[in-house]
Amino acid sequence: MMMIDFPYATTLAAAIGAFALGLIWYHPKVMGGRWMHLHGKKGEDIQPRPLPFILSLILWVIAACFY
C-alpha cells in the first residue's frame, strides 16, 4: 500500500493565513471603507452573515491544497 505524505498542518496554516489577510484587507479601517464607498454602501447597509466567512475559509483550504 502506498502512503501519501500530505502536509496537513502547512495547508491549514496557509488557508487560515490567507483568510486572515482577507479579513484585515476588507476591514473598514484598511480598505473596507474604500470598498463600501466605491460600491455606494454605508456601514449601516452591511449586515454581517456567517455564511460568506465559512464558505471563504473552506475555499481557501481547497486552494491551499493545490499551492
N, C-alpha and C positions, 0 to 999 in steps of 0.2 A: 504494500500500500504506500502510495506517495504522499508525503506530508508537505503541506504548503505553509511556508513561514510568512504570515501576513502581519505587518506592523500595526496592530490594533490601537495601541496607545498613541503612536505618532499620528495615525489617521484621525483619531478622536481629538487630539490636541490641535491639529491643523483645522479641523472643522469648527471647533469652538473658537479658535483664534480668528478665523475669517468671519464668523458670526458676530463676535465681539467688535471687530473692526467696523462691520456694518452698523451695529448699534451706535457706536461712537460717531461714525460719519453722519448718520441721519439724526443725531441729537440736535435739538433746536439751537443750541449754542455753538455748534460746529458748522454744519452745512444744512441741517434740517430747516432752519428758518428761511434760508435762501430757497430751498426746495419748495416750501409752502408758499412763499411769495411768488415764485415762478408759476406755480400751479393755481394761483388765485385762492388759496385756502388760508384760514386763520387757525390759531391754536384751538379755538372752541369747536371748529369743524371736524377735527380729527378725533375719532373715538377709537382708542386702542383696543384691539381684539387679540386674543392669544393665537388664533389660527395662523396668521401670516408668520408669526415668530416661530411657531412649531414647524411649519412647512419649510421655512427658510433653513432652520437648523438641520432638518432631515436632508434637504437638498445639498447643503454644504458637506454633510457626512458622505453622501454619494459622490460628490465632486472630489472630495479628498481621497476617496478610494482610488481614483484614476490618476491623481497627480501626486 
